[in-house]
Amino acid sequence: MKRHLISAADLTRDDAVLILDTAEEMARVADRPIKKLPTLRGRTVVNLFFEDSTRTRISFEAAEKRLSADVINFAAKGSSVSKGESLKDTAQTLEAMGVDAVVIRHGASGAPYRLATSGWIDAVVINAGDGTHQHPTQSLLDAFTMRRRLVGRDAGLGQDLAGKRITIVGDILHSRVARSNVDLLHTLGAEVTLVAPPTLLPVGVGHWPCEVSYDLDSTLPKSDAVMMLRVQRERMKAAFFPTEREYSRRYGLDGDRMAKMPEHAIVMHPGPMVRGMEITAEVADSDRCTAIEQVANGVHTRMAVLYLLLGGNEPAVTHARTEETK
C-alpha cells in the first residue's frame, strides 16, 4: 500500500482486499471482552476536522483508541483556524508536536492531497472526506458491508465483489461517497449504476466506470445492493429539482419499491438519513437496511487502515490471534 490514503482510486484490487480481510480480523477483536490491541501504542494520531461530523470522527477515534494510539481531536471551530490560521500553519504546528498520522476532513476538495504532498508535515495522511471529491474509508466500509452480506463473513475472505450489481441513488453531483464508491467498486469488479435526476449528475459522469440511469424502478429488480444518498442542501447554490415531494416520488425508496428488489438485496445509506425524503422510515427500520451495521463496520475498517498504514503492511491475522490468546 501507499504511505497515505487520499483517494479510493489509489487502491489496487489487492490493496482493497487486504484492507477488507484485515478489517475482518479487527471485527474479531471487537467480539472480545477487551477490545484493544497494542499495535499503535506510543503513536500519536490527530483527527483534524474542518467540517462538522458525527459518524466519521467518532468512528476514527474509536478505531485509534482500540489500537492503543494517543488521540488528539482538533475541531476548526474554537481553534486558531477561526482567527484566520492557514492549513499550512496548522500542519506545521502539528509537525512541531511530532504527530505520526493526521486524519483530515476538509471542505475544500484536494486539501488532504495538499497536506500529504506539500512537505509541511512528515506524517501519514488519511482522507476523512474532502469537499465533493473523495471519502475513501467510507467506500471501504461500504464494500466491507456488501461483501459480508452478499458473499459471507468467512466465505468472503480473499474475495472481491466481482459480478455484484450496485445501484447508487440520489445527489451524485455533491457526493464524495458516490465518487469513492464508484472507484472502489469498479476496482473490486462490481457493476455500478448511478440513478439521479440529470441536474444532480456531475459533468463528465459519462467517463466514469459505471452506467447512468434516470429511472429507479427499472434498476431495482437487478440490484444486489441499493445505496441511497442524502440530498446535500448545504452544498447547493441553486434549485436542482422542483419540490421535495417530486424528488421523493421519483427517487425515494419506500416499501413498494423495496419489494421490487431481489430477496437477497440490501439497502445501504452512509448517513445521516433524511427520513421521508430519500428513504422512508419503513425501509430505514427494515432488516434489509444496513445503515447501523455500516457504522459498526466503519470502526473495523478504519482500524484496518490505521493498522496497515502505521503498524505494518501484512495481514493482522497472526497479530490479532496472538493477542487473543494472551
Beta strands, then each sheet from edge to edge (+ up, - down):
strand 1: 44-49
strand 2: 70-75
strand 3: 101-106
strand 4: 124-130
strand 5: 165-169
strand 6: 191-195
strand 7: 211-213
strand 8: 225-228
strand 9: 266-268
sheet 1: 2+ 1+ 3+ 4+
sheet 2: 7+ 6+ 5+ 8+ 9+
end
